[in-house]
């Protein structure tokens, strides 16, 4: 495993991402930049995320080398109200024409 992406701020994704990433400590581990906890906004380490995580850039347009030219991505962010955040990543695999929205 070369890269792991936590594409969402949803708690059901976050709680599993840390243990999964620890199974592949040599992998790059990218997370969307608006990770949070409610009702208290806890540090990422309290959410179980490992220290070697990297913020996922908002767009692959700004980081053309990120996926070796194989993927394009965009992070989609909406703040529907106080104390909430919605964030997902859409990835496009060019050679297969596959769109992943996580």
N, C-alpha and C positions, 0 to 999 in steps of 0.2 A: 504494500500500500504506500503510494507516494504522497497523496494528498487526501485530507479529510476536511469536509466543509460542514460546519454547523450553520445551515441556511436560514434558520428561523429563531425567533425569540420565544417560541412556544415552550412552555415548561416540559411538555412531554418529549421534546427533542433535546432540550438542555440537560435534563437529568441523565440521559443515556449517552450523551456525547463525550463527557469526561471519561467514564470507564472505557468506552470504545477507543478513544484516543490513547489512553494509557496502554492499551494492548498493542499499539503501533507507535512506540515512542520515536521512531526514526522518521515518521511521516510529518509533513507540514500540516498543521492544524489551524484552519481559518475559521473565524467566527464573525457573524454580522456584528456591526459596531454598536447596536442598541440593546445588548443583553441587559435584562433587568429582572428584579424580583418584586413581587407585590404581596403584602402591603409595604414591606421594607425593601428598599433598593440595596441589596447586599452586594459585596464585592464578588467578582467572578470566581475567585477561589472558594468562596462560600457556596457557590452553585455547583462545585465539583469540577470546574474547568481547570485543566492543567496550566502550569505557568508558561509553557512554551507556545501557547496559542498566539496567533497573529490576527490582526483585524483584516477582514475580507475587504478589499477595496470596493468602493461603491459601483465601479464599472470596470470591465476588462479593457475598455477604450483607453483608460488612464494607465493601464499596466499590461501592455501587449504581450510581454514575456511570461506573464503569470502562469498560463496553462500551456506554454509551448506552442501556441497557435492552434491548439486543438479545440478549445472552447472559447465562447464569448459568454459573459454574464452581466447581469444588472441586478442590483439590490433594490427591492421595492419596499418603501417605508411609508406607513400611515400612522398617525397618532390620533385615534378616534376619540380620546377623552383623557381626562386627568387620571393618572395612575395606570394607563394602559399604552401599549405600543404594539403595532403589527409590523413585522418585517420578514420578508421572504427573499430568497435568491432565485432568479430564473437563469438557467444555464442552457446554452445552445451548443450541441456537438455538431460541428460543421460537416464532417465527412459523412455522418449518418443522417443528418437532418433531424436529429432528435432534440426536442425541447423538454427540459426538466424544470418544473416549478415546484419547489420544495416548501 
